[in-house]
């Protein structure tokens, strides 16, 4: 399954690059890719600092920063996808950056792992 993802994503990205590049031009396409990377870095840095300060405050108060850890994992994935050149990965990265999408993914992951552990 992972092997299939590593093959399909570049194919999707290349086809999107060709389509967009032929419609708006190469320089505009490159400019959009660079702009999304810069915006992504800015957003990830800003959210990361916010998560860090929130985690520090929770630890100072004696509370385990579980939401901040979960947010940090999603932030890492989102950041990696946003700095990867491509429109498809940028869309996924920006989607994962959003809190409702993070909650949706974490709930489904939790349900998956709970159902897997009940079998054994």
C-alpha positions in Angstrom: 0.0 0.0 0.0 2.8 2.5 0.9 4.6 1.6 -2.2 1.5 2.4 -4.3 1.3 5.8 -2.5 4.9 6.6 -3.4 4.2 5.8 -7.0 0.8 7.5 -7.3 1.6 10.8 -5.6 4.4 11.8 -8.0 2.3 10.8 -11.0 -0.6 13.0 -9.7 1.9 15.9 -9.0 3.5 15.7 -12.5 0.1 15.7 -14.2 -1.1 18.7 -12.2 2.2 20.5 -12.9 1.8 19.9 -16.6 -1.9 21.0 -16.6 -1.3 24.1 -14.6 2.0 25.0 -16.3 0.4 24.8 -19.7 -2.5 27.0 -18.6 -0.8 29.7 -16.7 2.9 29.4 -17.7 6.0 28.0 -16.1 7.0 31.1 -14.2 3.6 31.5 -12.6 3.5 27.9 -11.7 6.9 28.1 -10.0 5.8 31.3 -8.2 2.7 29.6 -6.8 4.8 26.7 -5.6 7.2 28.9 -3.9 4.4 31.1 -2.4 2.6 28.1 -0.9 5.9 26.8 0.6 6.6 30.2 2.2 3.0 30.5 3.5 3.2 26.9 4.8 6.4 27.6 6.6 5.0 30.8 8.2 1.8 29.0 9.3 3.7 25.9 10.7 6.1 28.1 12.5 3.3 30.2 14.0 1.2 27.2 15.1 4.3 25.4 16.3 5.3 28.3 18.7 1.7 28.4 19.9 1.7 24.7 20.6 5.0 25.0 22.4 3.9 27.7 24.7 0.6 25.9 25.4 2.5 22.7 26.2 4.9 24.6 28.5 1.9 26.1 30.3 0.2 22.8 30.7 3.3 21.1 32.0 3.8 24.0 34.4 0.2 23.4 35.7 0.9 19.7 36.1 -1.3 18.7 33.1 -0.1 16.3 30.5 0.0 18.2 27.1 -1.7 15.4 25.1 -3.5 17.7 22.7 -0.3 19.6 22.0 1.5 16.4 21.3 -1.2 15.3 18.9 -1.2 18.8 17.3 2.6 18.6 17.0 2.4 15.3 15.1 -0.1 16.7 12.7 1.9 19.9 12.4 5.0 17.9 11.5 3.1 16.0 8.8 1.5 19.2 7.5 4.8 21.0 7.4 6.5 18.2 5.5 3.7 18.2 2.9 3.6 22.0 2.6 7.4 22.3 1.9 7.2 19.4 -0.6 6.8 21.0 -4.1 3.5 20.2 -5.5 -0.1 21.2 -5.6 -1.6 17.9 -4.5 0.7 17.7 -1.4 0.0 21.4 -0.6 -3.7 20.7 -0.6 -3.3 17.7 1.7 -0.9 19.7 3.9 -3.2 22.7 4.2 -6.1 20.3 5.0 -4.2 18.5 7.7 -3.3 21.9 9.2 -7.0 22.5 10.0 -8.2 21.5 13.4 -11.5 19.8 12.2 -9.5 17.6 9.8 -7.1 16.7 12.6 -10.0 15.8 14.9 -11.5 13.7 12.1 -8.3 11.8 11.4 -7.5 11.2 15.0 -11.0 10.0 15.8 -10.8 7.5 12.9 -7.3 6.4 13.9 -8.4 5.9 17.5 -11.4 3.8 16.4 -9.2 1.7 14.1 -6.7 1.0 16.8 -9.3 0.3 19.4 -11.1 -2.2 17.1 -7.7 -3.9 16.3 -6.8 -4.3 20.0 -10.2 -5.8 20.9 -9.6 -8.8 18.6 -6.6 -10.0 20.6 
